[in-house]
Amino acid sequence: MRDWVPVAVIAIVFTAFCTAFNLATPYRKPGILLHQRNPDRTPVQVQDVGAPDERQHANYVSTLMQTGQLPVLHPGDSNLYESYQSHQPPLYYFLAAGWCKVTGSDPANPDQGFPLRLLSTLLGVGTLAAIFLGARWAGASLPMAWASCAFVLMPMSVALHSAVSNDPLLFLLCAWTLALAMKGAKEGWTFKSALIVGVLTGLALLTKTTALALVPVVVVDYWATRPKEGATKSLMALFGGMLVVVPIWLRNMSLYGDPFAMKAFNAAFTGSPQASLFIEQLGAFPYWSQMVLWWTARSFIGVFGYMDVFMFEGMGMDRSNALYVALWVVLAIPLAVGAVAAMRAKETKVAVVTNALFLLIVTLLFVRFNMQYFQGQARYLYPALAPLAWCFGLGMVKLSKTRATVSWIVAVAFLVLLDVAAYTELLSGFARRATG
């Protein structure tokens, strides 16, 4: 049990900051975006100034609770602002609707957002457990597993786990799928282990289409090791578990003409920032470097609301940007050291390939998305939260050398300071935006 004490400490700190972010972020409240301007240079007014897409996710839950049926995305709907998440797979929303009934909360009530947001925090604690166990199942030391857990305290991670969204459930399912896949690779696949990984992959696909990145990863992981039971039998279990998502794909084929509802999504988002427009105005290199990369780098650490509340912005944006760069220099060191150490570790080769492949596919999906729409938001990379955490934890241990047992404490202390800075900015930043 003592092995879990640092994990419990990190979970308590994580829950505390998620609660603080939850309370500091407006729920279904109008306001202004200070860093976005109308043609007359006045700030853009919005119906909801809090967490991005949160209102629409909550509307999905509300519709499910009121009608007992899944909503349908109509690209030409005059009320598209309220319903543009209606194409999403339903697993999170079923879970959230049940949670709201248990807690007696109404997702459409501006004064009752806390309980539904709390569900995301609890899912984050589950992801924390997967990160710890995945590291141990892959053969990592206790200090490395503990330091990996600390990564969930990244301010952007805390913000995502204190908002209404299907992302936290996706993060949890991806983390557990990868952890159990590594376990299967190390101990040998059985019918049971293959079935569990297959079901988790299917549930992830039932949460968000980004989970497609898991499919080639678990297949490669499976073929990289010899099953303890018959290859055909365990392979059938692996793919059989994924069948849980098929009914929704058939529904989407009937409603939207494709299993992932991408046609309806693209038709509904014609007014979103188009990458082609920015490339035409700026050029390809400035678009990818100055916009996509720069915005993504900052939001990886933490940019809140509708990409409008920046850390340290009270000090002025020049200093804020300089501090983001400095923080990335600090973060890049353990991530780079961890990546190099992982590539050199022969005994965990399959685990390294599993996580590197998943991170690569998630990144390629993100790049593909930004080839069509400008969405320089690191939350689209956070499905790979667990692989990034394992890389960070390994780097922290390598840097600590003989003091590896305190590496998790150093990581927690550093990220807690960032969370305090982010929370302070949330209080003042949203106060300014909510009042106008």
C-alpha positions in Angstrom: 0.0 0.0 0.0 2.9 2.4 0.6 3.6 2.3 -3.1 0.3 4.1 -3.6 0.9 6.9 -1.0 2.6 9.3 -3.5 -0.1 8.6 -6.0 -2.8 9.4 -3.4 -1.0 12.6 -2.5 -0.9 13.6 -6.2 -4.6 12.7 -6.6 -5.6 14.9 -3.7 -3.6 17.8 -5.0 -5.0 17.2 -8.5 -8.6 17.1 -7.1 -8.0 20.3 -5.1 -6.8 22.3 -8.1 -9.6 20.9 -10.3 -12.1 22.0 -7.8 -10.5 25.5 -7.6 -10.5 25.8 -11.4 -14.0 24.5 -11.5 -15.2 27.3 -9.2 -13.2 30.0 -10.9 -14.4 29.3 -14.4 -17.9 30.7 -15.4 -20.5 28.2 -16.3 -23.0 29.1 -19.0 -22.3 32.8 -18.4 -21.9 35.5 -21.2 -18.9 37.8 -21.5 -16.3 39.1 -23.8 -13.1 37.9 -25.4 -10.4 40.4 -24.8 -7.9 39.0 -27.3 -10.4 38.7 -30.1 -11.8 41.8 -31.9 -14.7 42.8 -34.1 -14.0 44.9 -37.3 -14.5 48.0 -35.2 -11.9 46.8 -32.8 -14.3 46.2 -29.9 -14.0 42.9 -28.0 -16.1 40.0 -29.2 -19.1 39.3 -27.1 -20.0 35.6 -26.5 -22.9 33.8 -24.9 -20.6 31.6 -22.9 -17.2 32.8 -21.8 -16.1 29.7 -19.8 -14.5 26.4 -21.0 -14.5 25.8 -24.7 -17.5 23.8 -26.1 -18.6 23.1 -22.6 -22.1 24.6 -23.2 -22.7 22.4 -26.2 -21.5 19.2 -24.4 -23.9 20.1 -21.5 -26.7 20.6 -24.0 -26.1 17.1 -25.4 -26.4 15.7 -21.9 -29.6 17.8 -21.2 -31.2 16.6 -24.5 -30.5 13.0 -23.6 -32.0 13.4 -20.1 -35.1 15.2 -21.4 -35.9 13.1 -24.4 -34.1 9.8 -23.8 -32.8 10.0 -27.3 -29.5 11.0 -28.9 -29.4 14.4 -30.5 -28.8 14.8 -34.3 -26.5 17.3 -35.9 -28.3 19.4 -38.5 -25.6 21.6 -40.3 -28.3 24.0 -41.5 -29.9 24.4 -38.0 -30.5 28.1 -37.1 -29.6 27.2 -33.5 -26.4 25.4 -34.5 -24.4 27.3 -31.8 -26.2 25.3 -29.1 -26.0 21.9 -30.9 -22.8 21.7 -32.8 -21.5 18.8 -30.6 -24.5 16.6 -31.4 -22.5 14.4 -33.8 -20.3 13.1 -31.0 -20.3 9.4 -30.0 -22.6 8.9 -27.0 -20.7 7.1 -24.2 -19.6 10.2 -22.2 -23.1 11.7 -22.4 -24.8 8.5 -21.1 -22.4 8.5 -18.2 -22.9 12.2 -17.6 -26.7 11.9 -17.8 -26.6 9.1 -15.2 -24.2 11.2 -13.0 -26.6 14.2 -13.2 -29.5 12.0 -12.1 -27.5 10.7 -9.1 -26.3 14.1 -8.1 -29.7 15.8 -8.8 -28.1 18.4 -11.0 -29.3 20.1 -14.2 -26.7 20.6 -16.9 -28.7 23.5 -18.4 -28.8 25.5 -15.1 -26.0 28.1 -15.0 -25.8 27.6 -11.2 -25.4 23.9 -11.3 -22.3 23.3 -13.3 -20.1 22.2 -10.4 -21.4 18.6 -10.1 -21.1 17.8 -13.8 -17.6 19.2 -14.0 -16.7 17.1 -11.0 -17.3 14.0 -13.0 -14.4 15.0 -15.3 -12.2 15.3 -12.2 -13.1 11.8 -11.0 -12.3 10.5 -14.5 -8.9 12.2 -14.2 -8.2 10.4 -11.0 -8.9 7.2 -12.9 -6.4 8.3 -15.6 -3.8 8.9 -12.8 -4.2 5.3 -11.7 -3.7 4.0 -15.2 -0.5 6.1 -15.6 0.9 4.6 -12.4 -0.1 1.0 -13.1 1.0 1.3 -16.8 4.4 2.4 -15.8 4.8 -0.5 -13.3 3.4 -3.1 -15.8 6.0 -1.9 -18.3 8.7 -2.5 -15.8 9.4 1.0 -14.6 10.7 1.8 -11.1 8.4 3.3 -8.4 10.1 6.7 -8.6 9.5 6.8 -12.4 5.9 5.8 -11.9 5.3 8.5 -9.3 7.0 11.2 -11.3 4.9 10.2 -14.3 1.7 10.7 -12.2 2.8 14.3 -11.4 2.4 15.2 -15.1 -1.4 15.3 -14.7 -0.9 18.5 -12.7 -0.1 20.5 -15.8 -2.4 23.5 -15.7 -4.0 22.6 -19.1 -4.6 19.1 -17.8 -6.2 20.5 -14.7 -8.4 22.8 -16.8 -9.6 20.0 -19.0 -10.4 17.9 -16.0 -12.5 20.6 -14.5 -14.8 21.2 -17.4 -17.8 19.5 -19.0 -16.4 17.5 -22.0 -15.9 14.0 -23.4 -12.2 14.6 -23.4 -11.4 13.3 -19.9 -13.2 10.0 -20.6 -11.2 9.7 -23.8 -8.0 10.3 -21.9 -8.9 7.7 -19.3 -9.8 5.0 -21.8 -6.7 5.7 -23.9 -4.5 5.5 -20.8 -6.0 2.2 -19.6 -5.9 0.7 -23.1 -2.2 1.5 -23.5 -1.4 0.4 -20.0 -3.1 -3.0 -20.5 -1.7 -3.4 -23.9 1.8 -3.0 -22.5 0.9 -5.5 -19.8 -0.3 -8.0 -22.4 2.9 -7.5 -24.4 5.1 -8.1 -21.3 3.2 -11.0 -19.8 1.8 -12.6 -23.0 -1.6 -12.1 -24.5 -4.4 -14.3 -23.5 -8.0 -14.4 -24.7 -9.1 -12.4 -21.6 -6.4 -9.7 -21.9 -7.1 -9.3 -25.6 -10.8 -9.1 -25.0 -10.4 -6.4 -22.3 -8.1 -4.3 -24.5 -10.5 -4.7 -27.4 -13.5 -3.6 -25.3 -11.6 -0.6 -24.0 -10.6 0.4 -27.5 -14.2 0.1 -28.6 -15.4 2.2 -25.6 -12.8 4.8 -26.5 -14.2 4.9 -30.1 -17.6 5.2 -28.5 -16.4 8.3 -26.8 -14.5 10.2 -29.5 -13.3 9.5 -33.0 -9.8 10.4 -32.1 -9.6 7.0 -30.5 -9.0 5.5 -34.0 -5.4 6.2 -33.1 -5.6 3.2 -30.7 -6.5 0.6 -33.3 -3.2 0.3 -35.2 -1.3 0.7 -31.9 -2.9 -2.3 -30.1 -2.6 -4.4 -33.3 1.1 -3.6 -33.6 1.5 -4.3 -29.9 -0.3 -7.6 -30.2 1.8 -8.8 -33.2 5.0 -7.8 -31.5 4.6 -10.4 -28.8 3.5 -14.1 -28.9 0.1 -14.8 -27.3 0.0 -17.4 -24.5 -3.2 -18.7 -26.1 -3.8 -19.3 -29.7 -3.1 -16.4 -32.0 -6.4 -16.7 -33.8 -8.4 -17.0 -30.7 -6.9 -14.0 -29.0 -7.0 -11.9 -32.1 -10.7 -12.6 -32.5 -11.1 -11.4 -28.9 -9.2 -8.2 -29.6 -11.3 -7.3 -32.6 -14.5 -8.7 -31.1 -14.2 -6.3 -28.2 -14.2 -3.4 -30.6 -17.6 -4.3 -31.9 -19.3 -2.4 -29.1 -19.0 0.8 -31.3 -20.5 -0.8 -34.4 -24.2 0.1 -33.6 -23.3 3.8 -33.4 -21.3 3.6 -36.7 -24.4 2.1 -38.4 -26.6 4.8 -37.0 -24.2 7.5 -38.3 -24.1 5.8 -41.7 -27.9 6.1 -41.8 -28.0 9.7 -40.5 -24.9 11.3 -41.9 -23.6 9.0 -44.7 -20.4 8.0 -43.0 -19.6 6.1 -39.7 -17.8 9.0 -38.1 -20.3 11.8 -39.0 -17.4 13.8 -40.6 -19.6 15.0 -43.5 -22.0 16.6 -41.1 -19.2 18.0 -39.1 -17.5 19.6 -42.1 -20.8 21.0 -43.3 -21.6 22.5 -39.9 -18.1 24.1 -39.5 -17.9 26.0 -42.8 -17.7 29.2 -40.7 -14.8 28.1 -38.6 -11.3 29.5 -39.2 -10.1 27.9 -42.4 -6.4 27.0 -42.7 -6.4 27.9 -46.4 -7.3 31.5 -45.6 -4.4 32.0 -43.2 -2.0 30.2 -45.5 -3.1 32.5 -48.3 -2.6 35.6 -46.2 0.5 34.7 -44.3 2.2 31.9 -46.2 2.6 28.2 -45.2 5.6 28.5 -42.9 4.3 31.5 -40.9 1.0 29.7 -40.5 2.5 26.5 -39.1 5.2 28.2 -37.0 3.8 31.5 -35.8 0.2 30.3 -35.5 -0.3 26.6 -35.1 3.0 25.8 -33.3 3.0 28.9 -31.1 -0.6 28.7 -30.0 -0.3 25.0 -29.4 2.9 25.4 -27.4 1.3 27.9 -25.0 -2.0 26.0 -24.7 0.0 22.8 -23.9 1.0 24.5 -20.6 -2.2 26.4 -20.2 -4.4 28.8 -22.1 -8.0 29.0 -20.8 -11.5 29.8 -21.8 -11.9 30.2 -25.6 -8.1 30.4 -26.0 -8.4 33.9 -24.4 -7.1 33.7 -20.8 -3.3 33.5 -20.8 -1.0 32.7 -17.9 0.8 35.8 -16.5 -1.2 38.1 -18.8 -1.6 40.5 -15.9 2.1 41.2 -16.4 1.6 42.1 -20.0 1.5 39.9 -23.0 5.2 40.4 -23.9 6.2 39.1 -20.5 3.6 36.4 -20.6 4.9 35.1 -23.9 8.5 35.2 -22.6 7.5 33.2 -19.6 5.8 30.6 -21.8 9.0 30.2 -23.7 11.0 29.8 -20.4 8.6 27.2 -19.1 8.9 25.2 -22.3 12.7 25.3 -22.0 12.3 23.8 -18.5 9.7 21.2 -19.6 11.6 20.2 -22.7 14.6 19.0 -20.6 12.9 16.0 -18.8 10.8 15.2 -21.9 13.8 15.1 -24.1 15.9 13.1 -21.6 13.0 10.7 -21.1 12.6 10.2 -24.8 16.3 9.5 -25.3 16.4 7.1 -22.3 13.3 5.3 -23.5 14.8 4.7 -27.0 17.9 3.2 -25.4 16.0 0.8 -23.1 16.0 -2.5 -24.8 14.0 -4.3 -22.1 11.0 -2.1 -22.7 11.2 -1.9 -26.5 7.6 -2.9 -27.1 6.3 -0.4 -24.6 8.3 2.4 -26.2 7.1 1.5 -29.7 3.5 1.3 -28.4 3.6 4.8 -26.9 5.7 6.4 -29.6 3.4 5.1 -32.3 0.3 6.3 -30.5 1.8 9.8 -29.9 2.8 10.0 -33.5 -0.7 9.1 -34.8 -2.4 11.5 -32.4 0.0 14.2 -33.6 -0.6 13.4 -37.3 -4.4 13.6 -36.7 -3.8 17.0 -35.1 -1.7 18.2 -38.1 -4.4 16.9 -40.5 -7.1 18.8 -38.6 -5.0 22.0 -38.8 -4.6 21.5 -42.5 -8.3 22.2 -42.8 -9.1 24.4 -39.8 -6.9 26.6 -37.6 -7.1 24.9 -34.2 -3.8 25.5 -32.5 -5.1 23.9 -29.3 -3.0 21.3 -27.4 -6.1 19.7 -26.0 -6.2 17.7 -29.2 -2.9 16.2 -28.3 -3.9 15.4 -24.8 -5.3 11.9 -25.7 -1.6 11.0 -25.5 -1.5 12.3 -21.9 -0.3 8.9 -20.6 2.6 8.5 -23.0 3.7 12.1 -22.4 3.5 11.5 -18.6 5.6 8.3 -18.8 8.2 10.1 -20.9 8.3 13.0 -18.4 8.5 10.7 -15.4 11.5 8.8 -17.0 13.2 12.1 -17.7 12.7 13.3 -14.1 14.2 10.1 -12.7 17.2 10.2 -15.1 17.9 13.9 -14.2 17.6 13.1 -10.4 20.2 10.3 -10.7 20.9 9.1 -7.1 18.0 11.1 -5.7 15.3 9.4 -7.9 13.0 8.9 -5.0 12.4 12.6 -4.6 11.9 13.3 -8.4 8.2 13.1 -8.0 8.2 15.7 -5.2 10.3 18.1 -7.4 7.8 17.6 -10.3 4.8 18.1 -8.1 6.3 21.3 -6.5 7.1 22.8 -9.9 3.6 22.0 -11.4 1.8 23.2 -8.2 3.5 26.6 -8.7 2.2 26.7 -12.2 -1.3 25.8 -11.1 -1.3 28.5 -8.5 -0.2 31.0 -11.1 -2.9 29.7 -13.5 -5.6 29.8 -10.8 -4.7 33.4 -9.9 -5.0 34.4 -13.6 -8.4 32.6 -13.9 -9.8 34.6 -11.1 -8.8 38.0 -12.4 -9.1 37.0 -16.1 -12.6 35.7 -16.0 -13.7 38.5 -13.7 -12.7 41.0 -16.4 -14.3 39.0 -19.2 -17.6 38.3 -17.4 -18.2 41.9 -16.5 -17.0 43.4 -19.7 
